[in-house]
Amino acid sequence: MEQHKLRILLIDDDRIYQFAARKTIEATGFAGNILVCSNGEDAINYLKINSKNQNFLPDVIFLDVNMPIMNGWEFLDAYGNLKDNLKKPVIIYVVSSSVDEFDVSKSRNYDTVTGYIVKPVLREKFRQILSTIQSN
């Protein structure tokens, strides 16, 4: 029996990173649908619109920290108010080029964040994360 492919939401304003991450995630073989939002506000709006339809909600979110309009921390604050209205749990990884211990530590203050990953993210790291999610 083939396991379902994962729905992934990539939130990042860097178009080059969006392209590279999409290709890298696709190469793992675990991704079904990859949705990309360029800022946290667009992502929150997408989640609100689809909150009652679990077929459109992502299984996992890869969230950048530094973005215009609504950054990653603001997204996490808004998500905290929204998560109880979602029809399924969503796993969130903060993905950032920052190695600042302040950012790593701050991400741990959010119970919705599963982990903090430093860019660039190699295919093996995405494969490890997605295979773990798929097997649960």
WORA-V751334 format. One record per backbone hydrogen bond with DSSP energy under -0.5 kcal/mol. CO is the residue of the C=O (numbers start at 0). NH is the residue of the N-H. E is the energy in kcal/mol with one decimal. If there is no record, write none. Layout:
BEGIN
CO_NH_E, CO_NH_E
END
This chain:
BEGIN
5_7_-0.5, 5_31_-3.3, 5_32_-0.9, 6_58_-2.9, 6_59_-1.6, 7_9_-0.6, 7_34_-3.2, 8_10_-0.6, 8_61_-2.5, 9_11_-0.7, 9_36_-2.6, 10_63_-2.7, 12_14_-0.8, 13_17_-2.8, 14_18_-2.2, 15_19_-2.5, 16_20_-3.5, 17_21_-2.4, 18_22_-2.3, 19_23_-2.4, 20_24_-3.0, 21_25_-2.8, 22_26_-1.8, 23_27_-0.5, 24_27_-1.3, 24_28_-0.5, 24_29_-0.5, 24_30_-0.5, 25_28_-1.3, 29_5_-3.0, 32_7_-3.2, 32_34_-0.6, 34_9_-3.1, 36_11_-2.2, 38_42_-1.6, 39_43_-2.8, 40_44_-2.5, 41_45_-2.2, 42_46_-2.5, 43_47_-2.6, 44_48_-2.5, 45_49_-1.9, 47_50_-1.1, 49_52_-1.6, 50_86_-1.7, 51_53_-0.7, 52_55_-2.0, 52_56_-0.8, 58_90_-2.3, 59_8_-2.4, 60_62_-0.6, 60_92_-2.9, 61_10_-2.9, 62_94_-3.6, 64_66_-0.9, 64_71_-2.7, 67_69_-2.7, 69_39_-2.3, 70_74_-2.4, 71_75_-2.4, 72_76_-2.0, 73_77_-2.4, 74_78_-3.3, 75_79_-2.0, 76_80_-0.9, 77_80_-0.6, 77_81_-0.8, 78_81_-0.8, 78_82_-2.8, 81_84_-2.4, 82_85_-1.3, 90_60_-3.0, 91_113_-3.3, 91_114_-0.9, 92_62_-3.0, 93_116_-3.3, 95_118_-2.4, 99_102_-0.6, 99_103_-1.9, 100_104_-2.9, 101_105_-2.8, 102_106_-2.2, 103_107_-1.0, 104_107_-0.6, 104_108_-0.5, 105_108_-1.5, 106_109_-1.2, 108_110_-0.6, 109_112_-1.5, 111_91_-0.7, 111_113_-0.5, 114_93_-2.5, 116_95_-2.5, 119_121_-0.6, 121_124_-0.7, 121_125_-2.0, 122_126_-3.2, 123_127_-2.4, 124_128_-2.4, 125_129_-3.0, 126_130_-2.5, 127_131_-1.7, 128_132_-2.1, 129_133_-2.6, 130_134_-1.7, 131_135_-0.6, 132_135_-1.0
END
